[in-house]
Amino acid sequence: MRIIRFISIVTVLAILVYVGYWYLTKKSRPPTNRQTNTTVIGNTTNTTTIQTPVIIKGDILVDKSVAYRDTILAIDTALKTDAFRRTKAPAGKEFVILFLKPFTVNPPIHPIAWAGREIRLDSTGGEPVGPREVSVPDQAEVAGGYLWFEVPANEQGFFLLLGIGQAVQTLRLGF
């Protein structure tokens, strides 16, 4: 009887140790955004900054860069889609997401401070639109980030406009 009781106690202790270890290691991992396969770092997420240390890519190769405000923004790939990050585009619209290559954030003003108002996406037949969301994490040298725009459906001939007023730079994206 003592042996059965001893085995029962050892079994219960082993299960508690296993569950406790699993709980502690699971809690120390950052949450995962399953739709975009990215890991979110930090505990604040809002509409202007989403921190994503896992590089995600689109299906359109862009591979172009531009120097602006002491930062080189290198666009790796793009994605044209009707849904992104669990958000569906309104009727007659689609999303264009430009995925940035990893880069070093070294200017005195982090790109998140100016990108939302100084970067616009334009096309050969449309009006310039500002980004719906800008993701330039503090770990940009690891993750890159992305610019998310909402444009009329079937729009083509995209280019980025960087700047305000007379000093506007243009970067043709090639799609």
N, C-alpha and C positions, 0 to 999 in steps of 0.2 A: 504494500500500500504506500509506503514511503517512497519507493522508487517511482511509482506512477505520479505521485504528488510532486516529486523533484523534477521529473520530466515535464510535467505540466507547467511548473513555475519557470523552468528554463525556456520552454517554448514561448510562453507569454512574454518573457523578458526579451527574447530574440526578436519577436514580432514588434514589440515596442521600440527597440533599438532601430530596427529596419525602417519602421514608419517615421520615427523621429529624424533619422538621417535623410530619408526621402523628402520630408517636409522642409527641413533646413536647406537642403541643396536646391529644391524647387523654389523656395522663397528668395534665394540669393540671385536667381537668374532674372534678367530683365524680361518683361512681357513681350510676346511675339504678336505682330500684326499678321495674321494668317493670309489675308487677301494679297498683300504686297510682298510677303515673305521678308519683312524687315523687322528688326528689333528696335524697340523704342527705349531710349536711354533717358533717364530723368522721370520726374513725376508731373511735369506740366506740359500739356499739349494744347495748343490753341490754333487759330486759323492762320497765323502768320509764321509760326516756327514749328516744324515737326522734325525731331532729331532722329535720324536714321543712319546708324553706323554700318548697315549692310548695303552694299551697292546693288541697286536694282536698275534694270536696263529696259529700254524699249526695243521695238523690232525694226526701227528705221535708223540706219547708221548715219550720223551727222559728222562727227569728228572734226569740229571747227572750234576755234577759240578767238577771244577778243580780250584785249587789255583795257580795263576801265577802272578808274579810281584806285590805282595801285594794286589791282587784283586781276589775275588772268582767269576769266571764266571760260572753261573748256567744255563744250557740249559734246558728250560722248554719243548718246543715242536719243531718239525721240519715240513717242508713242502717240498714235491717234486712236481714240477709243470713245465709246459712248458711256463708259462707266470706269471710275477710278476711285480707289479707297472707299468702297461701298457707297459711292455717290453716282447716281445716274444723271447724265446730261439732260437738260430740258429738250423738249421737242424742237427739232430744227437746229440743234447745237451738237457739238462734240467737244471732247477735251483733247488738248495737245499738251503733252508733258515732255519737257526737255530735261534729260538726266545729265547732271554735271559730273565731270571727272573729279576725282579727289584733287584738292588744291590747298595751298597754304593760305590761311587767313592772316595777313600781316599788316593790313592798313590800320590806321588809327580808328577808323569807323568800320565795324563789322558789316559785311554785305547785307545782312538782314535789315539793317537800319535804312538802307537806301534802295534796295532791289525792288521793293513793292511799288515805289512811286517813280523810279527812274528806268525801269525795264518794261518795254511793251512789245507785244508780238503783233506783227502786221503781215498782210498778205497782198498779193497783186490785185485782188478785187475787194478787199475789205477795209475796215477801219481798225486802227491800232487798239489793242486791248491790253490792260494791265493784268498782271498775274492774279489768279484766283487764290493761289497759295504759293508761298515761297518757303522752301526748305533748304536752309544753309546751316547745318549743325555746327556747334563749336568744334566738333571733330571732323571738319571738312576735309582735312588732309587724309582721312581714312575713308570717309563715306561719300564725299562729293555733295550730293543734294539734288534737288530738282526744282523746276519752275512749272507750275500748273496753270494752264490757260483754258478759257472757255471761248470757242470760236464758232461761227456759222458752219453747219455741216457741209462736207465736201469742199471746203476751202483749200486752196493750194498756193504754192509760191511763197512760203513763209520766210520772214526775216525778222531779226530782233532789232529794236531801236533802243539804244542806251543813251540816256541823258535827258536834259530838259532844255527847252528853248532852242537857241541857235547851235549849240555844241552837241549835236546828236550824232552818235556813231551808228552805222548799220552793219549788221552781220547777216548775210544771206545764208539760209539753212539748207537749201537744196532739196526741199520736198514740198 
